[in-house]
Amino acid sequence: MGQAIILGIETSCDETAAAIVVRDQSGNATIRSNVVRSQLDEHAAFGGVVPELAARAHVTWLDHIIAQACREAGVALDEVDAIAATAGPGLIGGVLVGLTTAKALAAALDKPLIAVNHLEAHALTARLTHQIDFPYLMLLVSGGHSQFVLVRGVGDYERWGTTIDDALGEAFDKVAKLLSLGHPGGPAVEAIAKSGDPRRFKFPRPLLREARLDFSFSGLKTAVRLQAEALAPLSNQDVADIAASFQAAVAEVVSVRAGQALDRFRAELPAEALNLVVAGGVAANRAIAAALGKVCDERGATLTVPPIALCTDNGAMVAWAGAERFALGAIDGLTFAARPRWPLDLPDMKVPMP
């Protein structure tokens, strides 16, 4: 298949996004536009994302965001080759807004529809930004997901570990709320942790002694709460030290788990290049990135982290995932249903053989 121009639409949580991405016949990508409207202001007063408000904002803004993406790309809607939209997982109200809009456009313009798994969009972003070859190991760390995935190819995924309770981004958000640091929690905790002592509090490292590649952050979050209650009222230094100690615990857990996952990759795929890709918003945390970098250096692995604007939710990653599937002939019908849950390793992720 030759060059393909893909419109990508993302509405799975609290970013309303659209992008135009071009994939040439050699598999190289050009991001022609990538427009993202954050809803932080709408949700700030509630300390987290309110699904009903998020869906309403998507309804209000999505048409304008799509139009802006087309203008910036210099592409008319009838010039796109396919329309890709997040069909799950995510907040179902928001997913429905984006997928329904994509279906309407596909029907009106007689264009193919590609229903994109939001997790696959994150998984394939490194190929958009770094042209990385299959297979590779992905660590997805975001507000809703924390998991290790072996990425064998488009639609071909093997989940090696996941969180058994809170996702890492969720844990950051809850700790930030507990410490009155605001939302989103990740950047807030990281910022104040810079002035804190990471050795002051010895918080637990859940599951660290276990061989499995799963995560658990609920107990760590509870330990932070109990420490904060014991010190109340908290001084500014207390808050900084708690944040730094929490972040240090997280970085250790994630880096140890990454080392175990890399060792498994090398054992099971000894002939393949050892690559670790980090995706999701938590990839922006410098302490975690530094810990992962050290683990990769120790094992001779390559660490790939896409630019932060493409790690957080955006339309370009959805357009690229759509382009990858479109190149393989994977097209979806207009009856495709939105999914609040959609694990990557389900059989229906496989690309049908021609």
C-alpha positions, 0 to 999 in steps of 0.5 A: 500500500502506498502513502496513506493520510489518516485522521486520528480522533482521541476522546478516551478521557479528558483530552479532546484531540485530533491529528493528521498523520501521513504514512508512506509506503516504506512505513515512515511517518509525518505528523502533519498536525496534532491538536490537543485540548486539555480539560484540566480547568473543567475538572480542577475543582473536583480533584479528578476527572468527572466522566459526565463533564468530560463527555460534554466537553468532547461534544462541545469541542471535538468538531472544532478540534478536527477542523483545526487539525485539518487546517494545520495539516493543509488537508481537507476532510475528503482527502484523508484515506481513512478515519481512526478513532479510539474505540476503547478502553476509556470513559465510555461517554467520551469514547462514544463521542469520538467513535460516533463522530468518526462513524458519521464522518466515515459514512458521510465521506465514504471513507474506511473506519479504523477502531483503535485500541487506546493501549495499542496506540500507546504501544505503537507510538515508538514506531511513529517517533523512533521507527523501532522494529518489532519485537520490543518490550513496552512498559505502559504507565498511565492514569489507568494502566500499569503493565508490561507488554511484549509487542510482537507486531501490530495486533500481536501482544502478550501481557506479561504483568499488570497492576492488581489494584491502582495504576501508577498514575492513579496512585500519583493522583491520590497521593497528590490529593492527600497532600493537597497538591492539586490535579494532575498528581504526577507533575505536582508530586514530582515538582515538590519532591525535588525539595524533599528527602527521599530517605526520610520515610521508608515506604513499602515496595509492594510485591518486590520480592515476588518473581511475577511482573505485576504491580501493586500500589494500593499498600504504598498509597495507604502507607503514605496516608498513614504517615501523613495522618501521623504527622498532621498538621504537615509542614511544607518540608513534611509534604516534600519529604513524603512526596520524595519518599513515595516517588523513590519507592515507586522508582525502585519498584518500577526499575526492579520490575523492568529489570526482571522483564528485560531478563525474561525478554532476553531469555525468551527472545535471545536473538532479538535486540533488547529494547524497552519502550516506555509509554503513558503520561508517567513516562515524563517523571524524571526520577522514574526515567532515570531509574529505568535508564540505569536498569537498561544500561546495566543490561545493555538494553536500549530505552526509548521514551517518545516525546512527552506530548506523544506519551500523554493522550493525543490524536497522532498516536491514534492516527498512527495506530490506524495507519499501521492497521490500515497498511495491513488491510485491517478495516472495521465496520460502522457497527463496531461498538465502543468498549470501556474495557479492551485488553491488548491481548484479546484474540480480536486484536489480531489483524485478519490475514488477507 
